[in-house]
């Protein structure tokens, strides 16, 4: 299991950090076992990051099948899962700094 936490550090002070969101990524294991570790199927839960203020609130889920673990790393996996979970929602935000 991978857990990616997003923390808010008020005023840049780590001692005051609080988790405002997290991604929990779980390997579903079957594809990994059948492929001798070459590919994996993953389920992701995006938690928090909403107006509720609850970092454990289940906001979105996504699945990634047949991820080639020999070609992609953890950041590639996270990108693909985020794109599946919230990609369409963010079409208007894409390339905001280029406008």
C-alpha positions in Angstrom: 0.0 0.0 0.0 1.2 3.5 -0.8 0.0 6.5 1.0 0.6 10.0 -0.3 -0.2 12.8 2.2 -0.8 16.4 1.5 0.0 18.6 4.4 -0.6 22.2 5.1 2.2 23.9 7.0 0.8 27.2 8.4 3.4 29.9 7.9 5.9 27.2 6.7 6.1 25.7 10.1 6.4 21.9 9.9 5.6 21.6 13.7 2.1 23.0 12.9 1.5 20.6 10.0 -1.9 19.0 9.4 -3.0 16.5 6.8 -5.6 18.0 4.4 -5.7 15.2 1.9 -4.3 11.8 1.0 -4.2 9.2 -1.7 -4.3 5.6 -0.7 -3.1 3.2 -3.4 -3.5 -0.5 -3.0 -2.1 -3.2 -5.3 -4.9 -5.7 -6.1 -2.1 -8.4 -6.3 -3.6 -10.8 -8.9 -2.0 -9.2 -12.0 1.3 -8.8 -10.1 1.4 -12.4 -9.2 0.3 -13.7 -12.6 2.9 -11.5 -14.4 5.7 -12.3 -12.1 5.8 -8.6 -11.0 5.8 -7.1 -14.5 2.3 -5.4 -14.2 0.0 -4.4 -11.5 -3.7 -3.5 -11.0 -4.3 -0.7 -8.5 -7.2 0.9 -6.7 -6.9 4.4 -5.4 -8.9 6.3 -2.9 -8.6 10.1 -2.7 -9.5 11.3 0.7 -10.0 14.8 2.2 -9.3 17.9 0.2 -12.9 19.1 0.3 -14.9 21.7 2.1 -15.7 19.2 4.8 -12.3 19.7 6.3 -12.2 15.9 7.1 -8.9 14.4 5.8 -10.5 10.9 5.9 -13.5 11.8 3.8 -13.7 9.5 0.8 -13.9 12.0 -2.2 -13.0 9.9 -5.3 -11.9 6.5 -6.3 -10.0 5.2 -9.4 -8.7 2.0 -10.8 -5.6 1.4 -12.9 -5.3 -2.0 -14.7 -2.2 -3.5 -16.3 0.2 -0.8 -15.2 3.6 -1.7 -16.6 5.9 -1.6 -13.5 9.0 -2.0 -15.6 8.4 1.2 -17.6 6.6 3.5 -15.2 7.4 4.6 -11.7 5.4 5.7 -8.7 4.9 9.3 -10.1 3.6 7.9 -13.4 1.2 5.7 -11.5 0.0 8.6 -9.4 -0.5 10.8 -12.5 -2.6 8.1 -14.2 -4.7 7.5 -11.2 -5.3 11.2 -10.6 -6.1 11.6 -14.3 -8.7 8.8 -14.1 -10.2 10.2 -10.8 -10.3 13.9 -11.6 -9.0 14.5 -15.1 -12.3 15.5 -16.7 -13.2 17.8 -13.8 -10.0 19.8 -14.4 -10.2 20.5 -18.1 -10.8 24.2 -17.5 -7.8 24.4 -15.1 -5.3 22.8 -17.5 -2.5 25.1 -18.6 -3.8 28.0 -16.5 -0.4 29.6 -16.3 -0.1 29.7 -20.1 -3.2 31.9 -20.5 
